[in-house]
Amino acid sequence: MKNREKYAEKYRKCGGLSQRRAQRRGLWRRGPSLLVAGALLLAAFGPVGPATAAQAAPPRATGPSGLADPSQSDHTYETPDIVANADGRLEAFIRQDDGTVFHAWQTSPGSGWSTWRPLTGSGAVGFGPSAVRNTNGRLEAFAITPGHKLEHAWQEQPGGEQWHDWQVMGAPNVPLLCVTATQNADGRLEVFTLGTNGHLYHIFQETPFGHWSAWHDLGGNLIALPALARNVDGRLEAFEIDQNHHMVHDWQTSANGPNSEWATGWTQLGDGETFAGAPAAVSNKDGRLEVFGTTDSGYLKHAWQVGHPAGPWSAFDTMAAISPGITVSGPPVVAVDADGRLEVFVLGNDRSIYHSWQNDAGSSVWSAWRNLIGVLTDPLAVTSNRDGRLEMVALTPGGFPLRNAQVTADSPNWTHWSTLPYDPHALVWNG
């Protein structure tokens, strides 16, 4: 029974995977907790997704619009994601415990938010969603069905409220666990999914917003979805955790290749350090990639390309402890401030979110940790407002979504945790 509970919890955490964010200087993403991948998992638990009738949650409350409102609901929510529309308005996504995906959006860039609404009129999601913007401005969301296949939905118009219903894209020759999506340098979307055999699979648009390729297998003995970042020459690079809990990476051999060719095999980073959660990766202002991971002992380590973009990698360096008795208990999230400095976010074992930032863009010197006061849990999702302020969506331990944002661009000060929708004029800093 203990092993069954362990597998179930780690498998459920697969829903906390994804998200990366394609930006001018690279990408950042939220990483997952570790997974248990294998046929044993499916044999023990069967299809994953909405609760059965016997397990159904109580009827959900409704918000002012008459639609389900997560801030007033008896349901719980997972896998938040947040992405910018073409006009700069942020849009947030969460998955309800019955498999329904909800979204809410800023009514104007950097301003208040709409009520939560179901993303589509039908369909259930087992894991996800992971959302990304096409070159034509339309957002597109990817998820895993309860039957372990890839599905996607997209805006009918750039920035519009109406979405196309979920459409199944299929799967390779193994069931799929989780999904994350990103954009190539030429604008073509590329989607990565983890199979129950521990292999990473990918599929990509053959032209921007065009037809999709066949499935390609990147192999591996992997237990998480990758952290994705873009090299200065446009090549995507993926960072993973293997079955030995070592960090490994793989990369495209050329940018925008017609078949998205990748190097053969995963290469280990570091000197055998072991990590307890998935990594996060991003591009520095000068183009050098940097990757972060949480160790088994609850410390955050990072490594970076040395000397020049696409160069060799440093050894892993351990970042300062948060404070006596406070360790890192979840995967890191990394974002880029408006001035190019990296900022990293972690969940402490006290259920508070802490953040630290580079003193200068590209520097190896980081600030002391600062507490974004609140009782929360992973996963987290972070992106930039049009005015440069970072904004985050996180979950309470009870599974309800909250948001927070920087007071001003590049500021160490943040507002306070509030539900969506919120009144932007009522915010005060409580950090």
BADO-242007 format. One record per residue (C-alpha): residue in three letters; x, y, z. Coordinates in nm, 3 decimals, padded with zeros to 5 digits. Example, Ala and Ser with C-alpha at 12.3 -4.5 7.8 and 13.67 -1.06 7.14 Angstrom:
2
PT    aa      east     north        up
PT   ALA    01.230   -00.450    00.780
PT   SER    01.367   -00.106    00.714
END
This chain:
431
PT    aa      east     north        up
PT   MET    00.000    00.000    00.000
PT   LYS    00.284    00.238    00.082
PT   ASN    00.431    00.197   -00.266
PT   ARG    00.088    00.245   -00.424
PT   GLU    00.042    00.571   -00.232
PT   LYS    00.391    00.686   -00.333
PT   TYR    00.326    00.612   -00.699
PT   ALA   -00.015    00.778   -00.689
PT   GLU    00.123    01.097   -00.535
PT   LYS    00.413    01.123   -00.776
PT   TYR    00.186    01.046   -01.070
PT   ARG   -00.062    01.313   -00.956
PT   LYS    00.226    01.560   -00.938
PT   CYS    00.274    01.507   -01.311
PT   GLY   -00.018    01.748   -01.340
PT   GLY    00.206    02.013   -01.189
PT   LEU    00.441    02.004   -01.485
PT   SER    00.525    02.258   -01.748
PT   GLN    00.563    02.572   -01.818
PT   ARG    00.818    02.764   -02.002
PT   ARG    00.798    03.110   -02.144
PT   ALA    00.951    03.222   -02.476
PT   GLN    01.105    03.567   -02.444
PT   ARG    01.352    03.784   -02.632
PT   ARG    01.642    03.657   -02.421
PT   GLY    01.529    03.297   -02.390
PT   LEU    01.273    03.093   -02.204
PT   TRP    01.183    03.016   -01.851
PT   ARG    00.960    02.749   -01.720
PT   ARG    00.812    02.604   -01.408
PT   GLY    00.938    02.254   -01.335
PT   PRO    00.756    01.950   -01.198
PT   SER    00.794    01.730   -00.902
PT   LEU    00.955    01.399   -00.991
PT   LEU    00.755    01.129   -01.165
PT   VAL    00.740    00.755   -01.152
PT   ALA    00.727    00.647   -01.515
PT   GLY    00.644    00.296   -01.624
PT   ALA    00.378    00.044   -01.709
PT   LEU    00.344   -00.048   -01.341
PT   LEU    00.191    00.291   -01.280
PT   LEU   -00.079    00.251   -01.543
PT   ALA   -00.146   -00.106   -01.441
PT   ALA   -00.195   -00.001   -01.081
PT   PHE   -00.404    00.309   -01.137
PT   GLY   -00.552    00.296   -01.488
PT   PRO   -00.654    00.609   -01.680
PT   VAL   -00.590    00.937   -01.504
PT   GLY   -00.821    01.233   -01.513
PT   PRO   -01.160    01.334   -01.374
PT   ALA   -01.283    01.162   -01.059
PT   THR   -01.521    00.868   -01.092
PT   ALA   -01.882    00.913   -00.988
PT   ALA   -01.809    00.753   -00.652
PT   GLN   -01.525    00.999   -00.595
PT   ALA   -01.695    01.306   -00.738
PT   ALA   -01.634    01.633   -00.557
PT   PRO   -01.926    01.833   -00.413
PT   PRO   -02.116    02.062   -00.654
PT   ARG   -01.911    02.372   -00.721
PT   ALA   -02.023    02.721   -00.629
PT   THR   -02.077    02.978   -00.903
PT   GLY   -01.936    03.325   -00.934
PT   PRO   -02.111    03.649   -01.032
PT   SER   -02.124    03.547   -01.398
PT   GLY   -02.299    03.220   -01.319
PT   LEU   -01.992    03.027   -01.432
PT   ALA   -01.775    02.818   -01.206
PT   ASP   -01.547    03.048   -01.007
PT   PRO   -01.239    02.879   -00.853
PT   SER   -01.220    03.143   -00.578
PT   GLN   -01.564    03.033   -00.452
PT   SER   -01.555    02.663   -00.538
PT   ASP   -01.543    02.344   -00.334
PT   HIS   -01.321    02.193   -00.602
PT   THR   -00.943    02.199   -00.602
PT   TYR   -00.719    02.316   -00.884
PT   GLU   -00.380    02.222   -01.029
PT   THR   -00.121    02.309   -01.294
PT   PRO   -00.147    02.687   -01.320
PT   ASP    00.003    02.850   -01.627
PT   ILE    00.022    03.213   -01.731
PT   VAL    00.110    03.359   -02.072
PT   ALA    00.086    03.695   -02.250
PT   ASN   -00.159    03.763   -02.531
PT   ALA   -00.041    03.948   -02.841
PT   ASP   -00.178    04.276   -02.701
PT   GLY    00.014    04.230   -02.373
PT   ARG   -00.277    04.113   -02.157
PT   LEU   -00.187    03.814   -01.941
PT   GLU   -00.405    03.504   -01.946
PT   ALA   -00.402    03.239   -01.671
PT   PHE   -00.505    02.874   -01.693
PT   ILE   -00.582    02.611   -01.428
PT   ARG   -00.721    02.258   -01.431
PT   GLN   -01.010    02.169   -01.200
PT   ASP   -01.012    01.830   -01.028
PT   ASP   -01.287    01.707   -01.264
PT   GLY   -01.067    01.775   -01.569
PT   THR   -01.223    02.108   -01.671
PT   VAL   -00.973    02.378   -01.770
PT   PHE   -01.056    02.735   -01.666
PT   HIS   -00.899    03.058   -01.785
PT   ALA   -00.907    03.423   -01.681
PT   TRP   -00.742    03.723   -01.843
PT   GLN   -00.645    04.081   -01.775
PT   THR   -00.908    04.325   -01.899
PT   SER   -00.624    04.554   -02.013
PT   PRO   -00.245    04.507   -01.997
PT   GLY   -00.122    04.510   -01.635
PT   SER   -00.471    04.580   -01.497
PT   GLY   -00.757    04.387   -01.334
PT   TRP   -00.873    04.040   -01.429
PT   SER   -01.188    03.882   -01.568
PT   THR   -01.382    03.613   -01.385
PT   TRP   -01.278    03.252   -01.441
PT   ARG   -01.451    03.076   -01.730
PT   PRO   -01.432    02.726   -01.880
PT   LEU   -01.178    02.724   -02.165
PT   THR   -01.391    02.518   -02.403
PT   GLY   -01.744    02.384   -02.416
PT   SER   -01.645    02.020   -02.381
PT   GLY   -01.362    01.780   -02.311
PT   ALA   -01.167    01.670   -02.006
PT   VAL   -00.798    01.709   -01.932
PT   GLY   -00.589    01.457   -01.739
PT   PHE   -00.272    01.671   -01.718
PT   GLY   -00.193    02.025   -01.821
PT   PRO   -00.253    02.267   -01.974
PT   SER    00.063    02.425   -02.112
PT   ALA   -00.008    02.739   -02.313
PT   VAL    00.208    02.924   -02.566
PT   ARG    00.153    03.196   -02.828
PT   ASN    00.165    03.134   -03.202
PT   THR    00.327    03.381   -03.443
PT   ASN   -00.021    03.487   -03.559
PT   GLY   -00.099    03.597   -03.203
PT   ARG   -00.332    03.314   -03.110
PT   LEU   -00.271    03.133   -02.782
PT   GLU   -00.265    02.755   -02.802
PT   ALA   -00.297    02.517   -02.506
PT   PHE   -00.173    02.158   -02.489
PT   ALA   -00.281    01.888   -02.244
PT   ILE   -00.289    01.513   -02.190
PT   THR   -00.625    01.337   -02.213
PT   PRO   -00.743    01.096   -01.940
PT   GLY   -00.654    00.827   -02.197
PT   HIS   -00.290    00.949   -02.211
PT   LYS   -00.292    01.114   -02.554
PT   LEU   -00.194    01.467   -02.653
PT   GLU   -00.470    01.720   -02.718
PT   HIS   -00.477    02.091   -02.799
PT   ALA   -00.714    02.388   -02.814
PT   TRP   -00.655    02.738   -02.950
PT   GLN   -00.806    03.085   -02.960
PT   GLU   -01.046    03.146   -03.247
PT   GLN   -00.899    03.498   -03.282
PT   PRO   -00.579    03.653   -03.135
PT   GLY   -00.662    03.774   -02.785
PT   GLY   -01.020    03.648   -02.814
PT   GLU   -01.232    03.491   -02.543
PT   GLN   -01.360    03.205   -02.761
PT   TRP   -01.152    02.889   -02.798
PT   HIS   -01.174    02.592   -03.033
PT   ASP   -01.277    02.272   -02.853
PT   TRP   -01.008    02.026   -02.749
PT   GLN   -00.879    01.822   -03.043
PT   VAL   -00.687    01.499   -02.987
PT   MET   -00.345    01.486   -03.156
PT   GLY   -00.271    01.125   -03.065
PT   ALA    00.037    00.972   -02.907
PT   PRO    00.346    00.775   -03.006
PT   ASN    00.348    00.402   -02.932
PT   VAL    00.339    00.455   -02.553
PT   PRO    00.095    00.633   -02.318
PT   LEU    00.187    00.991   -02.233
PT   LEU    00.210    01.140   -01.885
PT   CYS    00.273    01.514   -01.914
PT   VAL    00.323    01.796   -02.162
PT   THR    00.504    02.125   -02.209
PT   ALA    00.525    02.346   -02.518
PT   THR    00.752    02.622   -02.645
PT   GLN    00.834    02.819   -02.958
PT   ASN    01.127    02.774   -03.195
PT   ALA    01.330    03.073   -03.312
PT   ASP    01.129    03.085   -03.637
PT   GLY    00.798    03.080   -03.449
PT   ARG    00.705    02.714   -03.497
PT   LEU    00.565    02.554   -03.182
PT   GLU    00.728    02.241   -03.042
PT   VAL    00.564    02.015   -02.785
PT   PHE    00.744    01.776   -02.548
PT   THR    00.578    01.487   -02.365
PT   LEU    00.708    01.224   -02.126
PT   GLY    00.616    00.863   -02.197
PT   THR    00.555    00.593   -01.939
PT   ASN    00.878    00.430   -02.064
PT   GLY    01.085    00.730   -01.949
PT   HIS    01.150    00.854   -02.303
PT   LEU    01.095    01.215   -02.404
PT   TYR    00.888    01.257   -02.721
PT   HIS    00.839    01.570   -02.928
PT   ILE    00.619    01.691   -03.210
PT   PHE    00.641    02.027   -03.391
PT   GLN    00.470    02.251   -03.641
PT   GLU    00.618    02.214   -03.989
PT   THR    00.543    02.581   -04.054
PT   PRO    00.427    02.850   -03.809
PT   PHE    00.064    02.769   -03.715
PT   GLY    00.079    02.495   -03.979
PT   HIS    00.052    02.117   -03.990
PT   TRP    00.216    01.900   -03.726
PT   SER    00.504    01.657   -03.774
PT   ALA    00.512    01.291   -03.686
PT   TRP    00.629    01.192   -03.338
PT   HIS    01.004    01.183   -03.267
PT   ASP    01.168    00.995   -02.978
PT   LEU    01.453    01.166   -02.786
PT   GLY    01.506    00.859   -02.569
PT   GLY    01.635    00.868   -02.214
PT   ASN    01.554    00.719   -01.876
PT   LEU    01.386    01.032   -01.749
PT   ILE    01.152    01.117   -01.462
PT   ALA    01.038    01.473   -01.536
PT   LEU    00.952    01.706   -01.818
PT   PRO    01.242    01.918   -01.942
PT   ALA    01.332    02.273   -01.864
PT   LEU    01.367    02.443   -02.202
PT   ALA    01.585    02.737   -02.298
PT   ARG    01.697    02.889   -02.626
PT   ASN    02.064    02.939   -02.707
PT   VAL    02.174    03.269   -02.858
PT   ASP    02.200    03.099   -03.199
PT   GLY    01.835    02.993   -03.175
PT   ARG    01.887    02.626   -03.084
PT   LEU    01.659    02.486   -02.814
PT   GLU    01.826    02.307   -02.524
PT   ALA    01.647    02.071   -02.285
PT   PHE    01.748    01.997   -01.925
PT   GLU    01.619    01.686   -01.752
PT   ILE    01.652    01.465   -01.445
PT   ASP    01.736    01.100   -01.513
PT   GLN    01.643    00.793   -01.312
PT   ASN    01.959    00.834   -01.102
PT   HIS    01.847    01.191   -01.015
PT   HIS    02.137    01.341   -01.210
PT   MET    02.084    01.644   -01.432
PT   VAL    02.125    01.576   -01.803
PT   HIS    02.080    01.787   -02.116
PT   ASP    02.027    01.756   -02.490
PT   TRP    02.008    02.019   -02.765
PT   GLN    01.906    02.088   -03.121
PT   THR    02.196    02.049   -03.364
PT   SER    02.075    02.350   -03.563
PT   ALA    01.810    02.616   -03.518
PT   ASN    01.484    02.582   -03.712
PT   GLY    01.581    02.252   -03.875
PT   PRO    01.298    02.099   -04.081
PT   ASN    01.299    01.786   -03.864
PT   SER    01.408    01.952   -03.538
PT   GLU    01.722    01.736   -03.523
PT   TRP    01.868    01.687   -03.175
PT   ALA    02.202    01.553   -03.054
PT   THR    02.208    01.179   -02.997
PT   GLY    02.175    01.096   -02.630
PT   TRP    02.154    01.283   -02.302
PT   THR    02.475    01.424   -02.149
PT   GLN    02.524    01.462   -01.775
PT   LEU    02.588    01.804   -01.623
PT   GLY    02.793    01.847   -01.306
PT   ASP    02.980    01.594   -01.096
PT   GLY    02.701    01.355   -01.007
PT   GLU    02.492    01.583   -00.786
PT   THR    02.146    01.441   -00.717
PT   PHE    01.833    01.649   -00.756
PT   ALA    01.492    01.605   -00.595
PT   GLY    01.286    01.792   -00.851
PT   ALA    01.286    01.906   -01.210
PT   PRO    01.516    02.190   -01.321
PT   ALA    01.445    02.540   -01.446
PT   ALA    01.649    02.704   -01.722
PT   VAL    01.676    03.049   -01.876
PT   SER    01.897    03.270   -02.091
PT   ASN    02.101    03.549   -01.932
PT   LYS    02.104    03.896   -02.086
PT   ASP    02.433    03.814   -02.264
PT   GLY    02.287    03.493   -02.408
PT   ARG    02.452    03.243   -02.171
PT   LEU    02.214    02.975   -02.044
PT   GLU    02.177    02.909   -01.672
PT   VAL    02.005    02.611   -01.509
PT   PHE    01.876    02.562   -01.153
PT   GLY    01.783    02.252   -00.955
PT   THR    01.679    02.156   -00.602
PT   THR    01.903    01.897   -00.437
PT   ASP    01.792    01.600   -00.230
PT   SER    01.905    01.790    00.081
PT   GLY    01.688    02.094    00.006
PT   TYR    01.943    02.338   -00.136
PT   LEU    01.928    02.521   -00.467
PT   LYS    02.219    02.470   -00.707
PT   HIS    02.287    02.642   -01.038
PT   ALA    02.530    02.613   -01.328
PT   TRP    02.586    02.832   -01.633
PT   GLN    02.763    02.847   -01.966
PT   VAL    03.113    02.984   -01.916
PT   GLY    03.278    03.259   -02.117
PT   HIS    03.037    03.288   -02.407
PT   PRO    02.693    03.170   -02.519
PT   ALA    02.684    02.802   -02.619
PT   GLY    03.016    02.756   -02.436
PT   PRO    03.118    02.490   -02.183
PT   TRP    02.938    02.460   -01.851
PT   SER    03.051    02.558   -01.503
PT   ALA    03.037    02.323   -01.207
PT   PHE    02.723    02.345   -00.997
PT   ASP    02.735    02.619   -00.735
PT   THR    02.521    02.606   -00.421
PT   MET    02.316    02.917   -00.357
PT   ALA    02.290    03.053   -00.004
PT   ALA    02.052    02.881    00.236
PT   ILE    01.717    03.055    00.281
PT   SER    01.751    03.077    00.660
PT   PRO    01.824    02.841    00.950
PT   GLY    01.575    02.556    00.942
PT   ILE    01.421    02.660    00.608
PT   THR    01.504    02.442    00.309
PT   VAL    01.377    02.431   -00.049
PT   SER    01.089    02.184   -00.086
PT   GLY    00.989    02.223   -00.450
PT   PRO    01.128    02.277   -00.799
PT   PRO    01.255    02.628   -00.881
PT   VAL    01.097    02.878   -01.116
PT   VAL    01.319    03.135   -01.289
PT   ALA    01.214    03.456   -01.465
PT   VAL    01.384    03.758   -01.623
PT   ASP    01.337    04.106   -01.480
PT   ALA    01.288    04.399   -01.718
PT   ASP    01.655    04.502   -01.680
PT   GLY    01.780    04.152   -01.767
PT   ARG    01.854    04.025   -01.416
PT   LEU    01.745    03.670   -01.341
PT   GLU    01.507    03.615   -01.050
PT   VAL    01.445    03.271   -00.902
PT   PHE    01.150    03.154   -00.691
PT   VAL    01.127    02.849   -00.464
PT   LEU    00.885    02.704   -00.213
PT   GLY    01.026    02.663    00.137
PT   ASN    00.944    02.380    00.374
PT   ASP    00.739    02.637    00.570
PT   ARG    00.508    02.674    00.263
PT   SER    00.623    03.028    00.193
PT   ILE    00.757    03.133   -00.146
PT   TYR    01.105    03.288   -00.143
PT   HIS    01.282    03.478   -00.418
PT   SER    01.637    03.587   -00.492
PT   TRP    01.778    03.787   -00.784
PT   GLN    02.107    03.867   -00.953
PT   ASN    02.273    04.187   -00.829
PT   ASP    02.347    04.275   -01.192
PT   ALA    02.240    04.115   -01.519
PT   GLY    02.454    03.808   -01.584
PT   SER    02.624    03.826   -01.244
PT   SER    02.708    03.524   -01.031
PT   VAL    02.633    03.732   -00.718
PT   TRP    02.278    03.697   -00.588
PT   SER    02.070    03.877   -00.326
PT   ALA    01.966    03.727    00.005
PT   TRP    01.639    03.535   -00.002
PT   ARG    01.322    03.733    00.057
PT   ASN    00.984    03.597    00.167
PT   LEU    00.670    03.655   -00.040
PT   ILE    00.458    03.610    00.270
PT   GLY    00.178    03.356    00.238
PT   VAL    00.096    02.986    00.282
PT   LEU    00.123    02.825   -00.062
PT   THR    00.235    02.519   -00.248
PT   ASP    00.395    02.433   -00.580
PT   PRO    00.367    02.444   -00.875
PT   LEU    00.411    02.812   -00.960
PT   ALA    00.381    03.001   -01.287
PT   VAL    00.553    03.336   -01.357
PT   THR    00.563    03.569   -01.657
PT   SER    00.613    03.939   -01.740
PT   ASN    00.352    04.210   -01.778
PT   ARG    00.387    04.447   -02.072
PT   ASP    00.528    04.711   -01.834
PT   GLY    00.799    04.467   -01.720
PT   ARG    00.650    04.372   -01.382
PT   LEU    00.664    04.002   -01.305
PT   GLU    00.335    03.836   -01.217
PT   MET    00.285    03.497   -01.052
PT   VAL    00.001    03.249   -01.011
PT   ALA    00.032    02.995   -00.729
PT   LEU   -00.192    02.758   -00.534
PT   THR   -00.287    02.740   -00.169
PT   PRO   -00.242    02.405    00.010
PT   GLY   -00.617    02.363   -00.041
PT   GLY   -00.572    02.394   -00.417
PT   PHE   -00.707    02.744   -00.485
PT   PRO   -00.529    02.986   -00.722
PT   LEU   -00.385    03.318   -00.605
PT   ARG   -00.187    03.587   -00.787
PT   ASN    00.086    03.833   -00.690
PT   ALA    00.295    04.088   -00.882
PT   GLN    00.592    04.321   -00.848
PT   VAL    00.502    04.672   -00.732
PT   THR    00.708    04.816   -01.019
PT   ALA    00.935    04.662   -01.282
PT   ASP    01.266    04.536   -01.135
PT   SER    01.147    04.601   -00.779
PT   PRO    01.225    04.355   -00.497
PT   ASN    00.888    04.449   -00.348
PT   TRP    00.573    04.261   -00.439
PT   THR    00.208    04.342   -00.369
PT   HIS    00.013    04.073   -00.184
PT   TRP   -00.156    03.744   -00.260
PT   SER   -00.511    03.786   -00.383
PT   THR   -00.775    03.587   -00.567
PT   LEU   -00.867    03.647   -00.929
PT   PRO   -01.041    03.872   -01.024
PT   TYR   -00.893    04.149   -00.810
PT   ASP   -00.897    04.527   -00.771
PT   PRO   -00.550    04.659   -00.873
PT   HIS   -00.605    04.978   -00.672
PT   ALA   -00.651    04.788   -00.346
PT   LEU   -00.308    04.625   -00.340
PT   VAL   -00.049    04.696   -00.073
PT   TRP    00.294    04.543   -00.031
PT   ASN    00.312    04.296    00.256
PT   GLY    00.664    04.166    00.197
END
